[in-house]
Amino acid sequence: MLNEKKNKLFLRIFIGLVFLVMATAQYLIFLWVPEEKTLGVVQKIFYFHVGAAWVAFFAFFIVFVFSILYLATQERRWDRVSAASAEIGTVFTTIVLVTGPIWAKSSWNTWWTWEPRLTTSLILWFIYLAYILIRISAGDVERKAKLAAVFGIIGFLDVPVVFYAVNWWSVSHPMLFGQGKMNLASDMLLTLQVTVAAFTLLYFYLLEKGIAVFRMQDEVNKIKDRLREITD
């Protein structure tokens, strides 16, 4: 009982922290940081775009690690982490694919161009969409978990391709790392850092909730199996 109270208190404090940092990020983006001289107010979508991309990459890295752990140990707790993180990563990749074209319209005067980073990001989205479809398809739970784990491991190989696409190919996509990196003013850099921190905290909150949902699903499946045994 005492541990349960401590966990609830910790969760409330964490939720408060998430709200505080998210609110700070919104304040910095919309009220504090100045508009970019060339693109104007549209450039502010950059903070959401990069923050979402970071969370997506990190989420898929978690899928990669815990998929390996699941295949090695066959423990359901690792599979729950992978499943929850994959769903979160797919949502944030969707945000990347939505905010990217909005930014591209202002920068390149076109909603979409088949340049390497955009194309590989779309491929990444399809890979983990397939991962989720495997999860929700009919069939044996353990068999689906193993197949999804393989997808999660293979799919992560596309993440470094997306990340280094602008370094490997000569493209016009803005770069944060490597040669030709984007130079950010100190106030813009601070805003980006706070936004990334806010999105990361949000990821961990969503991950905890997602794991709880999958845990409950496992409990429901156990009850169903027991009922079948009784009726049979």
C-alpha positions in Angstrom: 0.0 0.0 0.0 2.8 2.4 0.9 4.6 1.7 -2.4 1.4 2.2 -4.3 1.0 5.7 -2.7 4.6 6.5 -3.5 4.1 5.5 -7.1 0.9 7.6 -7.4 2.7 10.6 -5.8 5.7 10.2 -8.2 3.3 10.0 -11.2 1.5 13.2 -10.1 4.9 15.0 -9.8 6.0 13.7 -13.1 2.7 14.7 -14.8 3.2 18.2 -13.3 6.7 18.3 -14.6 5.6 17.3 -18.1 2.9 20.0 -18.1 5.3 22.6 -16.8 8.0 21.9 -19.4 5.4 21.6 -22.3 3.9 24.9 -21.3 7.3 26.5 -21.1 8.1 25.2 -24.6 4.9 26.7 -26.0 5.7 30.0 -24.4 9.2 30.1 -25.9 8.0 29.1 -29.3 5.0 31.4 -29.7 5.8 34.4 -27.5 9.5 34.6 -26.7 11.7 33.4 -29.6 11.8 35.9 -32.5 10.6 35.0 -36.0 13.1 33.9 -38.5 13.9 36.7 -41.0 13.4 34.7 -44.2 10.5 32.3 -43.4 8.8 34.4 -40.8 6.2 32.8 -38.4 6.1 29.5 -40.4 9.6 28.7 -39.3 8.3 28.1 -35.7 7.0 24.7 -36.9 10.7 23.7 -37.0 10.7 23.3 -33.2 7.8 20.8 -33.4 9.3 19.0 -36.4 12.7 18.4 -34.9 11.3 17.6 -31.4 8.9 15.0 -33.0 11.7 13.5 -35.1 13.9 13.1 -32.0 11.2 11.3 -30.1 10.4 9.1 -33.0 14.0 8.0 -33.4 14.4 7.5 -29.6 11.1 5.5 -29.5 12.3 3.2 -32.3 15.6 2.7 -30.6 13.7 1.5 -27.5 11.7 -0.8 -29.8 15.0 -2.1 -31.1 16.6 -2.8 -27.7 13.5 -4.3 -26.1 12.7 -6.4 -29.1 16.1 -8.0 -28.8 15.5 -8.5 -25.0 12.2 -10.2 -25.8 13.6 -12.6 -28.4 16.4 -13.5 -26.0 14.3 -14.0 -22.9 10.7 -14.5 -24.1 9.5 -12.3 -21.2 6.3 -10.4 -22.0 7.3 -7.3 -20.0 9.9 -6.5 -22.6 7.4 -7.0 -25.4 5.0 -4.6 -23.8 7.7 -1.9 -23.8 8.4 -2.5 -27.4 4.7 -2.5 -28.4 4.0 0.8 -26.5 7.1 2.5 -27.8 6.4 1.5 -31.4 2.9 3.1 -31.3 4.3 6.3 -29.8 7.1 6.4 -32.4 4.6 6.0 -35.2 2.5 8.8 -33.9 5.5 11.1 -33.7 6.7 10.1 -37.2 3.2 11.0 -38.4 3.8 14.5 -36.9 7.1 14.7 -38.7 5.5 13.8 -42.0 2.8 16.4 -41.5 5.0 19.3 -40.3 7.7 18.6 -42.8 5.6 19.4 -45.9 4.2 22.6 -44.2 7.8 23.7 -43.7 8.8 22.6 -47.2 6.0 24.7 -48.8 7.6 27.8 -47.4 11.2 26.8 -48.0 11.0 25.1 -51.4 7.6 26.2 -52.6 6.3 22.7 -52.8 4.5 20.4 -50.4 6.6 17.3 -51.1 9.8 16.4 -52.8 11.2 12.9 -53.1 14.5 13.9 -51.5 16.3 11.2 -49.4 15.4 12.3 -45.9 11.7 12.7 -46.7 11.6 9.5 -48.6 13.4 7.4 -45.9 11.1 9.0 -43.3 8.1 7.8 -45.2 9.6 4.3 -45.5 10.2 4.3 -41.7 6.6 5.2 -41.1 5.4 2.4 -43.3 7.7 -0.1 -41.5 6.3 0.6 -38.1 2.7 0.9 -39.4 3.3 -2.7 -40.6 4.6 -3.5 -37.1 1.3 -2.2 -35.5 -0.8 -4.1 -38.1 1.0 -7.3 -37.1 0.1 -6.6 -33.5 -3.6 -6.1 -34.1 -4.0 -8.9 -36.6 -5.7 -12.2 -35.6 -3.5 -15.1 -34.4 -1.4 -16.4 -31.6 -0.2 -13.6 -29.3 3.4 -15.0 -28.8 3.8 -15.7 -32.5 2.7 -12.1 -33.4 5.0 -10.8 -30.7 8.0 -12.6 -32.1 7.2 -11.5 -35.7 6.8 -7.9 -34.5 10.1 -8.0 -32.6 11.9 -9.0 -35.8 10.1 -6.1 -37.6 11.1 -3.8 -34.8 14.8 -4.8 -35.1 15.0 -4.6 -38.9 12.9 -1.4 -39.0 15.4 0.4 -36.8 18.1 0.0 -39.4 16.3 2.8 -41.4 16.7 5.3 -38.5 20.4 6.0 -39.1 19.6 6.2 -42.9 17.1 8.9 -42.2 19.4 10.7 -39.8 22.4 10.7 -42.1 20.6 11.1 -45.4 21.5 14.8 -45.8 25.2 13.9 -45.2 25.3 10.9 -47.6 23.4 12.6 -50.5 23.7 16.1 -51.8 20.3 17.5 -50.8 18.8 20.8 -49.8 17.2 19.6 -46.6 18.2 21.7 -43.6 20.9 20.0 -41.5 21.6 20.1 -37.8 24.7 18.0 -37.8 27.7 17.6 -40.1 28.9 19.8 -42.9 26.6 22.7 -43.7 24.9 22.5 -40.4 22.2 24.9 -39.5 23.4 27.8 -37.5 20.9 28.7 -34.8 20.9 31.9 -32.7 21.2 31.3 -28.9 17.5 32.0 -28.3 16.4 29.6 -31.0 18.7 26.9 -29.8 17.4 27.3 -26.2 13.8 27.0 -27.5 14.7 23.9 -29.5 16.4 22.3 -26.5 13.4 23.0 -24.2 11.0 21.6 -26.9 13.0 18.5 -27.3 13.1 18.0 -23.5 9.3 18.5 -23.3 8.6 16.0 -26.1 11.0 13.5 -24.4 9.2 13.8 -21.1 5.9 13.4 -22.9 7.2 10.2 -24.5 8.0 8.7 -21.1 4.6 9.6 -19.8 2.9 8.0 -22.8 5.2 5.0 -22.6 4.1 4.3 -19.0 0.4 4.6 -20.0 1.0 2.4 -23.0 2.7 -0.3 -21.0 -0.2 -0.3 -18.5 -2.7 -0.8 -21.3 -0.8 -3.8 -22.7 -0.5 -5.2 -19.2 -4.2 -5.0 -18.8 -4.7 -6.6 -22.2 -2.6 -9.5 -21.1 -4.6 -9.9 -17.9 -7.8 -9.9 -20.0 -6.4 -12.6 -22.3 -5.5 -14.7 -19.3 -9.1 -14.4 -18.0 -10.5 -15.4 -21.4 -8.2 -18.4 -21.5 -9.3 -19.6 -18.0 -13.0 -19.1 -19.0 -12.4 -21.3 -22.1 -10.8 -24.0 -20.0 -13.8 -23.9 -17.7 -16.4 -24.0 -20.4 -14.5 -26.7 -22.3 
